[in-house]
Amino acid sequence: MMTRRTAVLAALIALAGCGKDEPARDNQAPRGLPPAGELVLPEARGGQVGATDPHAGMAMTDPHAGIDMGGGVDPHGGLSMGAAGPPQSVDPSKFLKGTIRASKETAALIEPGSILFLSVKPIDPLSGEVIGNTIAVDRLDIAVLPIDFALTGADTMIPGTKFEGSVLISARVDQDGEARSKQPGDIEGSVKATIPAEGITLSLDTILK
């Protein structure tokens, strides 16, 4: 009959035998970390997004994130880049033709190669006052005076502007070549006419001060 001391010794021997390494069974995964390619982080378990999803949960079926990149995209930001419209039709029966001359006071001041700007503004036929914005413009390079000019609907500033009625034709010999600016020493002149008109004489007789 086993004594109490004998039973204790047998239990100690059995526990010591359990500490020895046993060879891995065929159906049991070896101990230690899995290969790097199979590493699954804790946040990837249970179907949650983690390191196993390189796109952080974003759907990659549309690489443009919903932006329409098809043929309907306007690369010019909505600006029309099409061809220009058809040329503006010009009524050949509506014109202003004449000659620009220098006065005795200004003749010696206007040198060959000077730039001359022409403008046409509508006026009230009764009062002669200007009643609207410039409707037509032109630029002439003066080689010698007098010089002929001709204005038609092709010279209007905005396509579709009516080239008709009573107008004031103004001319300015400009020193800086800038149509929008005036300065002392520029030479001007103007004449009234009713479209159509020809044989007009415009005298450059005013020196700006």
VOFIVEX-389955 format. One record per residue (C-alpha): y, z, x; residue number from 1. Coordinates in Angstrom, 1 decimal. Layout:
BEGIN
<north Y	up Z	east X	n NUM>;
...
***
This chain:
BEGIN
<north 0.0	up 0.0	east 0.0	n 1>;
<north 3.4	up -1.1	east 1.4	n 2>;
<north 5.6	up 1.7	east 2.3	n 3>;
<north 9.3	up 1.8	east 1.6	n 4>;
<north 10.1	up 1.1	east 5.3	n 5>;
<north 7.8	up -1.9	east 5.3	n 6>;
<north 9.5	up -3.4	east 2.3	n 7>;
<north 13.0	up -3.1	east 3.8	n 8>;
<north 11.8	up -4.8	east 7.1	n 9>;
<north 10.3	up -7.7	east 5.0	n 10>;
<north 13.5	up -8.2	east 3.2	n 11>;
<north 15.6	up -8.3	east 6.4	n 12>;
<north 13.2	up -10.9	east 7.9	n 13>;
<north 13.5	up -13.1	east 4.8	n 14>;
<north 17.4	up -13.0	east 4.9	n 15>;
<north 17.4	up -13.9	east 8.6	n 16>;
<north 15.3	up -17.0	east 7.8	n 17>;
<north 17.8	up -18.2	east 5.2	n 18>;
<north 20.6	up -18.5	east 7.9	n 19>;
<north 18.9	up -21.3	east 9.8	n 20>;
<north 20.1	up -25.0	east 9.2	n 21>;
<north 17.8	up -27.0	east 7.1	n 22>;
<north 17.6	up -30.8	east 7.4	n 23>;
<north 19.5	up -32.7	east 4.7	n 24>;
<north 17.3	up -33.9	east 1.9	n 25>;
<north 17.2	up -37.6	east 1.0	n 26>;
<north 18.9	up -37.1	east -2.3	n 27>;
<north 21.6	up -34.7	east -1.1	n 28>;
<north 24.9	up -35.7	east 0.5	n 29>;
<north 25.4	up -34.6	east 4.1	n 30>;
<north 27.8	up -31.8	east 4.7	n 31>;
<north 31.3	up -32.4	east 6.2	n 32>;
<north 34.2	up -34.8	east 5.2	n 33>;
<north 33.5	up -38.2	east 3.8	n 34>;
<north 34.6	up -41.4	east 5.7	n 35>;
<north 38.4	up -41.9	east 5.6	n 36>;
<north 38.1	up -44.9	east 3.3	n 37>;
<north 36.4	up -42.7	east 0.6	n 38>;
<north 38.9	up -39.8	east 0.8	n 39>;
<north 40.2	up -38.8	east -2.6	n 40>;
<north 43.1	up -36.5	east -2.8	n 41>;
<north 43.2	up -33.7	east -5.4	n 42>;
<north 46.0	up -35.3	east -7.4	n 43>;
<north 43.9	up -38.4	east -7.8	n 44>;
<north 41.1	up -36.6	east -9.6	n 45>;
<north 40.7	up -36.6	east -13.3	n 46>;
<north 42.3	up -40.0	east -13.7	n 47>;
<north 45.8	up -38.9	east -12.5	n 48>;
<north 47.9	up -41.1	east -10.4	n 49>;
<north 47.8	up -40.3	east -6.7	n 50>;
<north 47.0	up -41.7	east -3.3	n 51>;
<north 44.3	up -44.0	east -4.8	n 52>;
<north 47.1	up -45.9	east -6.7	n 53>;
<north 49.3	up -47.7	east -4.0	n 54>;
<north 51.6	up -48.9	east -6.8	n 55>;
<north 52.3	up -45.4	east -8.1	n 56>;
<north 51.2	up -46.3	east -11.6	n 57>;
<north 53.4	up -49.4	east -12.0	n 58>;
<north 51.8	up -52.3	east -13.8	n 59>;
<north 51.6	up -55.2	east -11.3	n 60>;
<north 50.9	up -57.9	east -13.8	n 61>;
<north 54.6	up -58.8	east -13.7	n 62>;
<north 55.9	up -58.7	east -10.1	n 63>;
<north 59.4	up -59.3	east -11.3	n 64>;
<north 59.6	up -56.1	east -13.3	n 65>;
<north 60.2	up -57.9	east -16.6	n 66>;
<north 62.9	up -60.2	east -15.3	n 67>;
<north 62.5	up -63.7	east -16.6	n 68>;
<north 62.1	up -65.9	east -13.5	n 69>;
<north 61.1	up -69.0	east -15.4	n 70>;
<north 63.0	up -72.3	east -15.9	n 71>;
<north 65.5	up -70.6	east -18.2	n 72>;
<north 67.1	up -68.6	east -15.4	n 73>;
<north 70.7	up -69.7	east -14.5	n 74>;
<north 71.1	up -69.1	east -10.8	n 75>;
<north 74.8	up -69.6	east -11.2	n 76>;
<north 75.4	up -66.5	east -13.3	n 77>;
<north 76.0	up -68.4	east -16.5	n 78>;
<north 78.5	up -70.8	east -15.1	n 79>;
<north 78.1	up -74.4	east -16.1	n 80>;
<north 77.4	up -76.5	east -13.1	n 81>;
<north 76.8	up -79.7	east -15.0	n 82>;
<north 78.6	up -83.0	east -14.5	n 83>;
<north 82.2	up -83.3	east -15.5	n 84>;
<north 83.0	up -84.7	east -18.9	n 85>;
<north 84.0	up -88.3	east -19.5	n 86>;
<north 87.4	up -89.5	east -18.1	n 87>;
<north 90.3	up -88.8	east -20.4	n 88>;
<north 91.4	up -91.9	east -22.3	n 89>;
<north 95.0	up -93.0	east -21.7	n 90>;
<north 97.1	up -94.8	east -24.2	n 91>;
<north 98.7	up -97.6	east -22.2	n 92>;
<north 101.6	up -97.8	east -24.7	n 93>;
<north 102.8	up -94.4	east -23.7	n 94>;
<north 104.5	up -94.2	east -20.3	n 95>;
<north 107.6	up -93.3	east -18.4	n 96>;
<north 108.8	up -95.7	east -15.7	n 97>;
<north 111.9	up -95.7	east -13.6	n 98>;
<north 113.6	up -95.3	east -10.2	n 99>;
<north 114.6	up -92.2	east -8.3	n 100>;
<north 117.8	up -92.3	east -6.3	n 101>;
<north 119.8	up -90.0	east -4.1	n 102>;
<north 123.4	up -89.3	east -4.8	n 103>;
<north 126.2	up -89.7	east -2.3	n 104>;
<north 126.2	up -86.0	east -1.6	n 105>;
<north 122.4	up -85.8	east -1.0	n 106>;
<north 121.5	up -89.1	east 0.6	n 107>;
<north 121.9	up -87.9	east 4.2	n 108>;
<north 119.9	up -84.7	east 3.5	n 109>;
<north 116.7	up -86.4	east 2.3	n 110>;
<north 114.6	up -87.4	east 5.3	n 111>;
<north 111.7	up -90.0	east 5.3	n 112>;
<north 108.4	up -88.2	east 4.8	n 113>;
<north 109.9	up -85.6	east 2.4	n 114>;
<north 107.7	up -84.5	east -0.5	n 115>;
<north 109.0	up -85.0	east -4.1	n 116>;
<north 107.5	up -83.3	east -7.1	n 117>;
<north 107.9	up -84.7	east -10.6	n 118>;
<north 107.4	up -82.8	east -13.9	n 119>;
<north 107.7	up -83.6	east -17.6	n 120>;
<north 108.5	up -81.0	east -20.2	n 121>;
<north 108.9	up -81.5	east -24.0	n 122>;
<north 112.4	up -81.0	east -25.4	n 123>;
<north 114.0	up -80.7	east -28.8	n 124>;
<north 115.4	up -84.2	east -29.6	n 125>;
<north 118.5	up -82.7	east -31.2	n 126>;
<north 119.5	up -79.9	east -28.9	n 127>;
<north 117.9	up -81.2	east -25.7	n 128>;
<north 116.5	up -77.8	east -24.9	n 129>;
<north 113.1	up -77.4	east -23.4	n 130>;
<north 110.6	up -76.2	east -26.0	n 131>;
<north 107.3	up -76.1	east -24.2	n 132>;
<north 105.4	up -76.0	east -21.0	n 133>;
<north 105.0	up -78.8	east -18.4	n 134>;
<north 102.8	up -81.5	east -19.8	n 135>;
<north 102.6	up -83.9	east -16.8	n 136>;
<north 103.2	up -83.8	east -13.1	n 137>;
<north 103.1	up -86.0	east -10.1	n 138>;
<north 103.8	up -85.9	east -6.3	n 139>;
<north 105.4	up -88.6	east -4.3	n 140>;
<north 105.8	up -88.9	east -0.5	n 141>;
<north 109.2	up -90.4	east 0.2	n 142>;
<north 109.4	up -93.1	east 2.8	n 143>;
<north 112.7	up -94.4	east 1.7	n 144>;
<north 115.0	up -94.1	east -1.3	n 145>;
<north 115.3	up -95.4	east -4.0	n 146>;
<north 111.6	up -95.0	east -5.0	n 147>;
<north 109.9	up -96.1	east -8.2	n 148>;
<north 107.8	up -93.8	east -10.4	n 149>;
<north 105.4	up -94.2	east -13.3	n 150>;
<north 103.9	up -91.4	east -15.4	n 151>;
<north 101.3	up -91.8	east -18.2	n 152>;
<north 98.8	up -89.6	east -20.0	n 153>;
<north 96.6	up -89.7	east -16.9	n 154>;
<north 99.2	up -87.3	east -15.3	n 155>;
<north 98.9	up -84.6	east -17.9	n 156>;
<north 98.0	up -81.1	east -16.5	n 157>;
<north 95.4	up -80.4	east -19.2	n 158>;
<north 93.1	up -83.0	east -20.6	n 159>;
<north 93.9	up -83.8	east -24.2	n 160>;
<north 97.6	up -82.9	east -23.9	n 161>;
<north 99.7	up -85.3	east -26.0	n 162>;
<north 101.9	up -87.5	east -23.9	n 163>;
<north 104.6	up -88.4	east -26.4	n 164>;
<north 108.0	up -87.4	east -27.9	n 165>;
<north 111.3	up -86.5	east -26.3	n 166>;
<north 111.0	up -85.1	east -22.8	n 167>;
<north 112.9	up -83.9	east -19.7	n 168>;
<north 111.8	up -85.5	east -16.4	n 169>;
<north 112.7	up -83.4	east -13.4	n 170>;
<north 112.4	up -84.2	east -9.7	n 171>;
<north 112.6	up -81.9	east -6.7	n 172>;
<north 112.6	up -82.7	east -3.0	n 173>;
<north 110.7	up -79.7	east -1.7	n 174>;
<north 111.0	up -78.3	east 1.8	n 175>;
<north 107.8	up -76.2	east 2.0	n 176>;
<north 105.5	up -78.6	east 0.1	n 177>;
<north 104.7	up -76.0	east -2.5	n 178>;
<north 105.3	up -77.1	east -6.1	n 179>;
<north 105.5	up -73.6	east -7.6	n 180>;
<north 108.2	up -72.4	east -5.3	n 181>;
<north 111.9	up -73.2	east -5.0	n 182>;
<north 114.2	up -72.3	east -2.1	n 183>;
<north 117.8	up -73.0	east -1.0	n 184>;
<north 118.2	up -76.5	east 0.3	n 185>;
<north 115.7	up -78.1	east -2.1	n 186>;
<north 117.3	up -81.0	east -3.9	n 187>;
<north 116.8	up -81.6	east -7.6	n 188>;
<north 117.7	up -84.0	east -10.4	n 189>;
<north 116.6	up -84.6	east -14.0	n 190>;
<north 117.0	up -87.1	east -16.9	n 191>;
<north 116.0	up -87.1	east -20.6	n 192>;
<north 113.9	up -89.8	east -22.2	n 193>;
<north 111.7	up -90.5	east -25.1	n 194>;
<north 108.1	up -91.8	east -24.5	n 195>;
<north 107.6	up -94.7	east -24.1	n 196>;
<north 110.5	up -95.5	east -21.8	n 197>;
<north 111.1	up -97.7	east -18.8	n 198>;
<north 114.1	up -98.6	east -16.6	n 199>;
<north 114.9	up -94.9	east -16.2	n 200>;
<north 117.2	up -93.8	east -13.4	n 201>;
<north 116.8	up -90.3	east -12.1	n 202>;
<north 119.5	up -89.1	east -9.6	n 203>;
<north 118.8	up -86.4	east -7.0	n 204>;
<north 122.2	up -84.8	east -7.2	n 205>;
<north 121.8	up -81.0	east -7.1	n 206>;
<north 121.3	up -78.9	east -3.9	n 207>;
<north 119.8	up -75.5	east -4.6	n 208>;
<north 121.7	up -72.6	east -3.2	n 209>;
***
